[in-house]
Amino acid sequence: MIYNLNKGHFSSVFMENYFKSKFKIMQNKRLLGIVLAVAVLLFIPFTAMQFTDEVNWTLFDFIVAGVLLLGTGLMCEFVIRKVAKTEHRIALCGAVLAVLVLIWIELAVGIFGTPFAGS
């Protein structure tokens, strides 16, 4: 590709590509942050299991919790990327987080009495 240096075309293409690459790096940093946050949150019960018998998670518990947390984080990331208005982003991410909390509570203590609670 030949650039017309006299009209500043090269510099505008360079800047456009620079900002596109910076935007992609920011998105990848958010995804990395989501994965690291899930790992840290799962490390809390894992550490507690080393010191007390009151926390007794199985491998299945860690898998379910990881899927729930990662799914929630990725859904919020999807909302942030695709929804333009800030108010809608906040409302949708709040709804996703509310669903996470309700599912987590149901799996933990069974407030709705579904078979998923283990009773």
C-alpha positions in Angstrom: 0.0 0.0 0.0 1.3 3.4 -1.0 0.7 6.3 1.4 0.5 9.9 0.3 2.8 11.6 2.8 2.0 15.1 1.4 -1.6 15.0 2.5 -1.0 13.5 6.0 -2.7 10.2 5.0 0.1 8.1 6.5 -0.2 9.8 9.9 -4.0 9.5 10.0 -3.9 5.8 9.1 -1.1 5.3 11.7 -3.1 7.0 14.4 -6.3 5.2 13.5 -4.5 1.8 13.8 -2.8 2.9 17.0 -6.1 3.7 18.7 -7.7 0.5 17.4 -4.9 -1.5 18.9 -5.1 0.4 22.2 -8.8 -0.3 22.4 -8.3 -4.0 21.8 -5.7 -4.1 24.5 -8.1 -2.4 26.9 -10.8 -5.0 26.1 -8.3 -7.8 26.7 -7.2 -6.3 30.0 -10.9 -6.3 31.1 -11.2 -9.9 30.1 -8.0 -10.8 32.0 -9.4 -8.9 35.0 -12.6 -10.9 34.9 -10.7 -14.2 34.8 -8.3 -13.1 37.6 -11.3 -11.9 39.7 -13.0 -15.3 39.4 -9.7 -17.1 40.3 -9.3 -14.9 43.4 -12.9 -15.4 44.5 -12.6 -19.2 44.1 -9.3 -19.1 46.0 -11.2 -17.8 49.1 -13.2 -21.0 49.8 -10.2 -23.1 48.8 -8.1 -21.4 51.4 -10.8 -21.6 54.0 -11.1 -25.3 53.4 -7.4 -25.6 54.5 -8.1 -24.1 57.9 -11.6 -25.3 58.9 -14.0 -28.2 58.4 -17.0 -25.8 58.1 -16.2 -25.0 54.5 -16.6 -28.3 52.6 -16.6 -27.7 48.8 -16.3 -30.5 46.3 -14.8 -30.2 42.8 -18.3 -29.8 41.5 -19.0 -26.9 43.8 -15.9 -25.1 42.4 -16.9 -25.8 38.8 -20.4 -24.5 39.3 -19.2 -21.4 41.2 -16.6 -20.8 38.5 -19.1 -21.1 35.7 -21.5 -18.8 37.5 -18.9 -16.2 38.2 -17.2 -16.3 34.8 -20.6 -16.3 33.0 -21.7 -13.3 34.9 -18.5 -11.5 34.2 -18.6 -12.3 30.5 -22.3 -11.2 30.3 -21.5 -7.9 31.9 -18.5 -7.5 29.5 -20.9 -8.2 26.6 -23.3 -5.6 27.9 -20.5 -3.1 28.3 -19.3 -3.7 24.7 -22.7 -3.8 23.0 -25.0 -1.3 24.8 -24.4 2.4 24.1 -26.3 4.2 26.8 -24.7 4.2 30.3 -28.1 4.0 32.1 -29.0 0.8 30.1 -25.5 -0.7 30.8 -26.0 -0.1 34.6 -29.5 -1.6 34.5 -28.6 -4.6 32.5 -25.4 -5.4 34.5 -27.5 -4.9 37.7 -30.0 -7.4 36.4 -27.3 -9.9 35.6 -25.8 -9.5 39.0 -29.2 -9.9 40.7 -29.7 -13.2 38.8 -26.3 -14.4 40.0 -27.2 -13.6 43.6 -30.5 -15.3 43.4 -29.0 -18.4 41.8 -26.1 -18.4 44.3 -28.6 -18.1 47.3 -30.8 -20.9 45.8 -27.8 -23.2 45.4 -26.6 -22.4 48.9 -29.7 -22.5 51.1 -32.7 -23.2 48.8 -34.9 -20.2 49.4 -37.2 -21.1 46.5 -37.3 -24.9 47.2 -36.2 -26.0 43.8 -34.4 -29.4 43.3 -31.2 -27.5 42.5 -30.8 -26.6 46.2 -29.9 -30.2 47.0 -32.9 -30.9 49.2 
